[in-house]
């Protein structure tokens, strides 16, 4: 999910002291959670807005003509208590739902993809509570969705919500239909939520790519109208006399799912992790057998934004960040070491554009220390992405999502 350039105050989350650990993001992939309202028409004319959450894994980038898949997909659609409370009036305690969900795809084929179609039985309708349509109903994740063939290089492939249709039958405890089917159609929304972005490069002939965690990972608490995600992608670093190292960087956070022109926003829950390959650790141990820790001071770490102001921020503008890792157990340098960063505020640009977040350059110094804290060796680190990547795209619009209730 990536856009422009901003580096904001590095504020540690209050009360967080445990060393940060990297989320389970597959190489060259992204994981994300989108929490958004979906407005639908019941019987084709009664508007009702439903609270919706989807999670998924997708590639961060791919080559022209490459087939990709979306994996680890889960969903939850809340049925408001006000509607659930009508069920006992007709003797219903559960529901059956025939669900179909389409995705609209840019710079890829097909342009519309049937992502999910199933009949869900035994949806409980607890009196006095919201009901939940869980996808898949029995838990776990959906099978990989695809294939999707990537299009023109240099243009991001974006995943948007398409039409959703649900036919609901209200049933008694024995599974007999008391009322229905009730057609619920969710067409084009006021805001085109960008569920994910996949960068397309000029490489051809690549094998199909379906990165997967194998389960739905945990995310920070994400309010409605926000999304949380983490991205893992190549990050090339010069390690002083050790030369160029081809590493990868994980970066994650929470942002709004849409913006008004000129609206200020921030990336919150910001964390990143720079991989340290075993070969580099082995090289350090060979040269300095008593090395115990890598102590790293980050002097600059640039986050970039398109269609937002300012276009570039240094995460360390309020002071350097420090991180220390044990060479015998750690596999990445966490930035920050504990807590999280807030990157912003940043002001959105013009309506009809997309605020996009990207990662820029980073500069640091690492000291190899023994168990007593003695510095054995130090060297500078300078990092950059091999090619620009859009991680998150946030639509800038004069529209707002629908907010309707039957009662």
QUITA-V902062 format. One line per field, one symbol per residue. phi: phi as a letter, one per 20 degrees, with the letter a starting at -180 (. if undefined). A space follows every 10 residues. Layout:
# QUITA-V902062
phi=???
This chain:
# QUITA-V902062
phi=.abedbcdge efffmecfff dffeeffmcc cbcddbecec delmbeebdd fccccacbfe bbegnfeccd clecbbdeeg gfegffgffd mecbcdcedc cddeddlacf eccfebbadd dmffdfgncf dceecffenm cffgdqfcef dffndfeddc fefdccddde cefenefeap fdfcddefeg defefaccfd defcmffgcc fbenaefecf gcffmcccac ccbfbecedl fenfcedccd cbrccfebce gnfebcedlf bbbefcfgff fffffffcge fdcddddeeb beddcelbcf ebcdgefeqf dcbccefece cbefcffcmb dddqfcdfee fndcfddcdd ebcbcddece fenffeacbe cccbffbfce ecddfdbeec ffbcbfc
